[in-house]
Amino acid sequence: MRGTVRFAAREVVPDPGVVLLRAGIPAGIEPSARTRRLLDAAERHFLALAEPRGIVAELPPAACAEAVRASGRDEPETVLGRVLPLAEATALFAATLGEPLCAQIRSLTAGEDLPLGFMLDALASEAADGLGWRLGALWRERLVGAGPTSAATRVLPYSPGYCGWHVRGQEALFRALPPDPVGIVLNASCLMSPLKSVSGVLVAAAPEAHRFQPDFPFCAACATHECRARMLPWPDDGRTPSGEGEVSWIS
Ligand code: SF4
């Protein structure tokens, strides 16, 4: 199964609370009137310029595991190393918010309006992260009931550069995907262009398969401990969107 998705920008605007968190304003702190104005302005820029789109390509779990390990530079033990053997189905994905929004962030942060650029960058980073979840929700809608999946099956995105999977893993992922139809390219440093893009593996599995002890050696240097929120029971994680978007499944 392989498909491309186009989202309306308004469908992928993240919750203001998570944007403020990403911008460094702790939860429970009332933002100032100036911060609210910046957030509103950032949202207007986002709605005018974002071109969210993505691609999903289903691959058997064994082939996905091979692509994940291909860089040969992963940590000896990784999160995906524990999760993938329990997968019911897997797919590679990539998604982007498009170049016009990224160009605007660059102009603003280069001096045009630094505070607004900073807020727009935070908003776009959250929205880009959310695209992986949205693609997962759409793929899940098509998947559930087929093969070993069930109504309880949960789909989570996992990306190179996190949790023991080396960022160089993107090279094999891009070769296997490839994401050209949605206009994402990878440079020699494994940076995606447009910059506000995400890629990785969607893992469909029983909810327990996505739960693990974050006791890897690299967890000591983790700044986010994001896995804790990802392991909350569905739908209480607050990050699992419904499947919306204009999908073209090729097969
Ligand atoms: S603590 Fe951080 S590095 Fe460790 S598994 Fe969780 S998110 Fe990954």
Residues whose N, C-alpha, C, O or C-beta is under 5 A from the ligand:
A	BS01	SF4	C163 P214 F218 C219 C222 H225 E226 C227
